[in-house]
Amino acid sequence: MNNRRVHPRRAFTLVEMVVSVAAGSVLIAGMASSVYMATQAIDGESVSEAGFVTSATLSQLSVDCSEALVFEDRSDKSIEFLVGDRDADGYPERIRYSWTGTIGDPLLMSINGGADLEILTDVHHFNLSYETKATSEPQRVLLVLPNAASLTMQDRLRIEQFKVWSLPVELISANASLADYELAMTRNDVAYIPEDVVSGQLNTKLKWSGIGAVWEERLLNDDFGLSQSSSSYWATQIGITTNPHPITAGYTGNVTITKTSQNFVNSSTNGSSDRVTLATNISGSRRTLEVINTNGQLWGGGLANGRRVMLPIGGNSFQFEQLTRDGLILIHRAIEWAGDSKKLVRIDIELQQTSNSIGWTRTQVQPNNSPRVSGP
């Protein structure tokens, strides 16, 4: 049996009818306004939508930059860096943002070297600028070895010398994976590669790194984009050129850098247009100490993302203990210069979508880790 009580239906009063009609009129007017605004937004994207999308894009870019551990490219129209592990594989992620500089082209983003994704269309302005700050902290050295788990006497001599210079050292084997190298880059400022490393095992793993690189192994010249090839010769002295540079400051003429005749390096004539020769052999016919600064043009194409130094020593059978005081000073200075001594403390970002000023926004980002960077 149904015990629910049924109430008889009551008619509307005149007052209720008037109130209902008035409320309905307001609702219809509001709906008409909403439809009009939606139509305007669909028709060419309203300026408020453009401003929202631009701000959201800038917000994501800012978050990524704030979490950067090491920067591998810094220009006014592109930026590439490593952040911490985000996919639980134990390795950092590589993120890149870029714009061609052509009005109307999209802002692109890629992750871990994947395809470029259009994250913002019809970009009219995108600019990046950077503020760095000098630091007195010692360079952290990534020492590349034939086998980091089995040290030779020559390996130990280099490690002990770096300790004398108060340089923290991390060891890595030449044949380690690119992912392992990228992880190590987040903890170090400069890589040092001795002559007994097999160039084919290291290859180009450090070519595009944002940290500095100093090498003895001459067969790495082409891998780093310094020169097309190289050779070796026997000597004890190098001839300092007239190019002023922090590595050779105070040195002139011929300088003895080894106690006995050792294998020295000669860089080929074909090479980077931006390399600077700091020393030759004593007759001036061989390039034997060369550098490329950050953003310098590389042999074969591309720009250096960090400072690069080809040392004059390091042909086959080179003995590290035969270096003189001047030889050691030049190597120490090379590490200091390549590792640089600046921290990136701020990134200014400007972004505009469409030609309307409401789609323009800017922000300042302070990287949480104050990563070390090369160059200005």
Secondary structure, DSSP 8 states (H G I E B T S, - for coil): -------------HHHHHHHHHHHHHHHHHHHHHHHHHHHHHTT--HHHHHHHHHHHHHHHHHHHHT-SEEEEE-SSEEEEEE--SSSSSS-EEEEEE--S-TT--EEEEETT---EEEESSEEEEEEEEEEEE------EEEEES-TTS--HHHHHHHHHHHHTT--EEEEETT--HHHHHHHHTT-SEEEE-TTS-HHHHTTTTTT-SSEEEE--GGGTTTTTSBS-EEEEEESEEEE-S---TTTTT--SEEE-BSS-EEEEEE-SSB-TT-EEEEE-TTS-SEEEEEE-TT-B-TTS-B-SS-EEE-SB-STT--GGGB-HHHHHHHHHHHHHHH--EEEEEEEEEEEESSSGGGEEEEEE--TT--EES--
